[in-house]
Amino acid sequence: MTTITESETKTTMKAYRVHAFGPPEAIIAEDVEIPAPGKDEVLIKVHAAGVGPWDGWIRSGNSALPQPLPLTLGSDLSGTVEAVGEGVTHLARGDAVYGVTNPRFIGAYAEYAIAAAGMIGVEPASIGHVEAASIPVIAVTAKQALFDHARLTAGQTVLIHGAAGNVGAYAVQFAHKAGLKVIATASGSDIETVKRLGADVAVDFRSQRFEDFAHEVDAVIDLAGGETQTRSFAVLKRGGKLVSAVSQPDQELAKTQGVEAFFFLVNVTTKELSEITAMVDAGQLETNVGDVLPLDAAIAAHEMLEGKRPHSKGKIVLKVI
């Protein structure tokens, strides 16, 4: 007997969109048509959507990528595959999945979302949808910063700024498990946390100077930007690398110091997600969900991003169903 899915009987869905760039109040709820997957795409019934700083940049018009309006916000998501497009072979209807919607990082704050199949993977069996939705962008960012861009290997030394933050906490764990010496900066209240995650040395950036490690570090993972990024050149060995997920480093300063320095945008892939899934299910990665809000609280979630509303540490997640 053929099973009729909800998306085959229901034609519209609720989505949280912006028609003009602006503050959190620019987000509006709309009923829009449920889309159909094209070639190399999947339609996902969204169970949860992660909320990250990049969502705020897109909403406010400060995205590093072109973002034609109107658009539905959101990139991180978890859910179940509702339909697959032509050419998709690694996913099937009913699969529990997680990942990122597309290279523009939009479309997930909705009851259904179209995603590029190459940016979606089977979610860890050991966790639920809310936890899964908290992982993709931040975990893959940490992994790619360390190994694809800094090209670090066991025995080398890495300095991770913002080590207690969402990306930083994953970076500390990945680096520790790869056999790197990990120096981590964090505020005093988070020092014990970053040590527990695997930092060999934890530096309280409010009372200590990381420059004490002058010319001892093979790579800096910059998750802070600004003055911290500039000061970080002093700790690098000649030939070292400064990798920023925040902003483009000073190329003249890099040349003067004899190091490489660059900004990168994460590239979430099925392969990366599969590796992370295996680590999560093996108990090798600790996730950190912060506030969990209903989808209709998207504005409140963005107020949390901007510090206009108090929030817990960890990744903000919108629970859809």
Secondary structure, 3 states (H helix, E strand, C coil): CCCCCHHHHCCEEEEEEECCCCCHHHEEEEEEECCCCCCCEEEEEEEEEEECHHHHHHHHCCCCCCCCCCEECCCEEEEEEEEECCCCCCCCCCCEEEEECCCCCCCCCECEEEEEHHHEEECCCCCCHHHHHCCHHHHHHHHHHHHHHCCCCCCCEEEECCCCCHHHHHHHHHHHHCCCEEEEEECHHHHHHHHHHCCCEEEECCCCCHHHHCCCEEEEEECCCHHHHHHHHHHEEEEEEEEECCCCCCHHHHHHHCCEEEECCCCCCHHHHHHHHHHHHCCCCCCCEEEEEEHHHHHHHHHHHCCCCCCCCCEEEEECC
